[in-house]
Amino acid sequence: MQISSLGLSRLRNGVLSLATLLCSLGSYASSHREAPLISNDPLADNTDLYAFKSPDDPNSITIIANYIPFESPEGGPNYFNFGPNVRYEIHIKNKTSTAGDDITYRFTFSSTNEDPTTFFNIRLGKQNLKTTYKCEKSTDGGQSFTTIIWNGVVPPNNIGPRSIEGKTVGLEAPDYNSLVDKAIATASSGEKVFCGPVDDPFFVDLAGAFDVGNFRPEGNTTNAPKDGLARFNVHTIAIKVPINLLQKDGKNVGQASTILDPDFVIGVWASASRQMIKTLYGGGDVGYDGKYVQVSRLGMPLTNEAVIPLGMKDKWNSMTPYGGNDLQFAKYFTNPELALYMDDSQFGTAVPSMNALRIQSKSLGAFDFRNGKPGLFGLKGNAALDGTALAEAAFGGVLLPDNMSPRAVDLLPIFYTGVPNLIPYQLATGKMNNPLAKGKPFIHNFLPTLGDMLRLNMAVPATPRNDPKFSSLGLVQAAVLGITDPAYNANADLQWIPNMDGFPNGRRLEDDVTTIELQAVSGIVLAAVGLFYDDATAQAPVSQQLLNVLTFTSGPTKNDAALKGAFPYLANPWRGYDYPEKARF
């Protein structure tokens, strides 16, 4: 694959301006600190992005963009809040025929002190750093914006009982949840919006992950996994959007032709931008000038944390996923670093915590998907690929670029294009051990923009959260059910399978994306479509290696706080006053 250099001169200028800006910002220790520059600017730091079918409303999609990592609940008197000089945006793509965003939601925040004579955040019914926001919407690629919420309210931080519920000195609220409910706004265009502090819903063993992949699987009794984000808060921007407002032709979900209707695919990414120039004046005054420059972005989870190398992270953060910008990073997906620790001919033996994860080196006795190996390239141009996504007349140029980019066939489309409902990207069910045969459909979130986005097919029904087959393994578990469960493997017809609405078809709050992505690097998607592990046979494709990968966990498998059943679904922020000492350790 030729890596595009489109826009590099413009990028260099932007990066220089970005560096000038961020060098003036103070240092702060935070989590989700995926790139050197943004680690010094937590108010603009995207921590996570979610997009999923609303579990209580089949006609809407919920999009959640979280910012400001590692908020300690007791961190007063200047509690964390949205930055008044940061432009927060949620970007939506629903067409491949346009150059940039098809829908953009822009949020800007402002704060006021109702009682500047006190050092308390809340006193005598008044609140300092009281924050409101304006939400604007564009449907013409950002050429123009319409204000859809003028004076949205951000709830205060959950400081403690005297501040929130207290009589006379406090806000006298019935409870904190009542403040959350009052802050849910309805936009003039029909969306529901909530902006404010919440529990950080992401769960991961941060210490293990960054100790060179020293993961501690759930159930490890000698060295139990630790959720590095337990009992920390973030600030969220949550939008619940009717599907017809997101679908490119204004259709509602009842008009979808099937549950994998290709016209119902959207791509979502979020960003934060700052003005280029910050000036410090005497007397504590600060000025901001110049155009806005993107300093953070997020589409697929963990891309910049665990795929993009350190020397490229700031550059990745500064770019949009449009115009071929992301092609220069494609090599990190076609030969991912993490794969080196799942290959005994490389560094696999040095990381025993990932012993369960091994990549196919002789799938079906012929195909090697380890880094630098040919993968399926040997089939390039073969008539057997005609009618498949791998044909040169289809997407063979991207999926089979050369004989040294084996994961262009599976990891690259997951992150850069979405996965089409085409051969070979159908389940092994019905294929009779031929991965190039038609199989059982289970995903179509194909939106080939060649950029990193969270892609979601809005036609796929939500899996009820009380369904006994609901799983935090998302689409991986849907594949397991589609191959092994008699309710779904009797034929190769399209049917709804639980968790088809899970990551990487969008991302639900419950999805264990760390485990799923490690399983994907280990070749689980290849196995699902019939390119089985080395120890599989035609008679026993569900082999021990497949079971090893499926039962692997990267640490904690659920959040430390229960999610809500209604919008915004996120748990209320942890209360500083009730914060248990050393609870995070």
Secondary structure, 3 states (H helix, E strand, C coil): CCCCCCCHHHHHHHHHHHHHHHCCCCCCCCCCCCCCCHHHCHHHCEEEEEEEECCCCCCEEEEEEEEEEEECCCCCCCCCCCCCCEEEEEEEECCCCCCCCCEEEEEEEEEECCCCCCCCCEECCEECCEEEEEEEEECCCCCCCEEEEEEEECCCCCCCHHHHCCCCCCCCCCCHHHHHHHHCEECCCCCEEEEEEEECCCCCCHHHHCCCCCCCCCCCCCCCCCCCCCCCEEEEEEEEEEHHHHCCCCCCHHHCCCCCCHHHEEEEEEEEEEEEEEEECHHHCEEEEEEEEEEEEECCCCHHHHCCCHHHHHHHHCCCCCCCHHHHHCHHHHCCHHHHHHCCCCCHHHCHHHCCCCCCCCECCCECCCCCCCCCHHHCCCHHHCCCCCCCCCCHHHHCCCCCCHHHHCHHHHHHCCCCCCCCCCECCCCCCCCCCCCECCCCCCCCCCCCCEEEECCCCCCCCCCCCCCCCHHHHHHHHHHHCCCCCCCCCCCCCCCCCCCCCCECCCCCHHHHHHHHHCCHHHHHCCCCCCCCCCCCCCCHHHHHHHHCCCCCCCCCCCCCCCCCCCCCCCCCCCCCCCCCC
